[in-house]
Structure formats: C-alpha cells, structure tokens
Amino acid sequence: MADPVNRHPASGWLILDKPRGLGSTQAVGAVKRNLREGGYPKTKVGHGGTLDPLAEGVLPIALGEATKLAGRLLDASKIYEFTIAFGEETDTLDVEGEVIERSDRRPPIAAVAAILEHFTGEIEQVPPAYSAVKIDGRRAYDRARSGEAVEMKTRAVTIHALSLASEREDAAPRSAFAAQAGRPDPFDPRAPLELADSITLVAHVSKGTYIRSLARDIARALGTVGHVTYLRRVKAGPFAQEQAISLDKLNEIGKGARLEDLLLPLETGLDGIPAHDLDPESKQAVRQGRVLSGLPHPDGLLLAKSGDVPVALMEVTAGTAKVVRGFNIPDTAE
C-alpha cells in the first residue's frame, strides 16, 4: 500500500490501452478502484472521449486538475484502425447486430484502394441508429433497442487521411517486367483481380466521425455491403498507443506500484501550446484570475507555468492574456 500521508491528489494522465469488452465508464471505475486500493488520496477522474465496449485502444484517463482539459480531447482528431468485412450489413454496423442485408459481391483490392480518395476531406455521413446521438433528448441507441424506427440526420465530418493499414508487397504499380518475375502485370487487362472478403484501413478523422458509418458507406460505394469486425483507436489528440498501459499494468497500482511511474504530466494534454514561465508577481496575478499584459506571444492559447508547475491555460489577444482554465496544483517550492 502507498503511504497517503502528506500526499496531494494526483493530477495528470493515465493512457489506458482499453481492452475489448470494457466500457469507458468501467475504465474510469477501474482507475478509481486502483487509486483507492493503492492508498492514494481521493481525486477526480474522467476520460477524454468515449470508446465503445467493442472497440479497443487509446483511452486517455484524466486525474485531478487534468480533468479540466478532458473536454478538449472531445474536439481533438483521432486515428483508428478498423476492418470491414464485406458481404453482410448489420443493424448496428458491427458484429453485435443482426444481419439486415447480404451481398455476394466482393470488391477487388485495387478498387478499395482507389475509392479511398473519395472519402477523404470533408464528407457527409449519417450516424448509426445504434449510437449515442440524442434525438429529442433521448439516445438513438435507446430508441433503436426499443424497436423504434430511428431517422438520423446527415452531418459533416472531416477525414484527414484514409489508407490501407499495410502496404502490400505486390500493391505497387509495375510494368510488364513484373510478369517476367512470375507476377501478374497489373496493367494487363487479362490479369485476374484479387477480391477482398475484408480489408483493414487506417483513418485520421475529426470529432463526430463514426467509423461504423464510414465502413458502411465505403462498402456501399464498392457495390456491396459490409460491417466493422475490428476497431482500434491508435491515437486520441496528442496521445498515442505507444504511451498506453495495459489493464494489468493499471491493476499493479492497486498492489503498490508507483502511480508516478505511469502518470503523464498534465501539460502532455496540451501538445503544441507554447509555455510561459511566470515570475512570482505574475504567478500571483494569474492565480487571482487577473490578466497579464505586454506578452511577446502571438494570439492563441498559452500555458502559464511556475517552474515545472502548470498554473493556468490562458488565451492571448494582442499581447494580453486572460485565464481560460486555472490549475490548483501545489507548488512544492513554496
């Protein structure tokens, strides 16, 4: 058990590699349980963007003062790896649903690669009926599960990048010399087309994008139907899967492992935002919510710090900075 004496509640980020089958709220509960069992002071815990139970991957968990930044991750872009199985569309657009449409058509791999450009940039998509979108104050999935016919409205989203998950060794265009190496010449109209029962893609998307809808629309554009069989979030805002810890690693905190060894600093959630070091007088002013003037920084967000301690997130306009979010983190030097 960790010694809670003289400890302040922790502030920072735990990046969980959420396993399939675990809900985001359950993940938050697991963090709270481990902090309690590890003897850490009670602290506020929240997550930076829901990840469906059937999905896996990067789930940022905010502790303490970092919860004030969790909402920013809702607006951040995300990167997903996902697999579309062709031939069946389900009512949930994933493996949990009932099959509502079938097709014997399987698209050529070359056609999949060629059509991805059509789904890149700003596109219109209809969210799944089984989604958390609210319709007249009630979740769409609750209406769908009760047997109600749910009509979803089209929304604009942005697909920053969309590509095949792995470049195949034989995917690059070749000349007639390819045939001499024992491979079909892709420019030969007589060469057989390789059809895909499924395909795995990587998508860098804006907030509000539904990967299940994207998979449905890609399949339909290829003249068939499909649904998502695998979904993994590999990046959420500034947080990547390389920073994520397993559920087993999280559980070690409750058995005495040091939280500090796994916790990322609060400011890692503010990637790309410049920092400004405060002198004692300015620090006092910022903690009182007063503005700072005469700053050399360009317009935009600024992280005001006292040494290594974040004091506030500020908005700079024409050299004057106003507090957007203040952080109540003790300065150990005081």
Sequence and secondary structure as in RCSB ss.txt:
>XXXX:A:sequence
MADPVNRHPASGWLILDKPRGLGSTQAVGAVKRNLREGGYPKTKVGHGGTLDPLAEGVLPIALGEATKLAGRLLD
ASKIYEFTIAFGEETDTLDVEGEVIERSDRRPPIAAVAAILEHFTGEIEQVPPAYSAVKIDGRRAYDRARSGEAV
EMKTRAVTIHALSLASEREDAAPRSAFAAQAGRPDPFDPRAPLELADSITLVAHVSKGTYIRSLARDIARALGTV
GHVTYLRRVKAGPFAQEQAISLDKLNEIGKGARLEDLLLPLETGLDGIPAHDLDPESKQAVRQGRVLSGLPHPDG
LLLAKSGDVPVALMEVTAGTAKVVRGFNIPDTAE
>XXXX:A:secstr
    TT     EEEEEEE TT  HHHHHHHHHHHHHHTT     EEESS   TT EEEEEEEEGGGGGGHHHHHH
S EEEEEEEEETEEETTSBTTS EEEE     BHHHHHHHGGGGSEEEEE   SSSS EETTEEHHHHHHTT   
    EEEEEEEEEESS  TT S   THHHHTTS  TT TTS   B SEEEEEEEE TT  HHHHHHHHHHHTTS 
EEEEEEEEEEETTEEGGG B HHHHHTGGGT  GGGT B GGGGGTT  EEE  HHHHHHHHTT  B S  S SE
EEEEEETTEEEEEEEEETTEEEEEEE     TT 
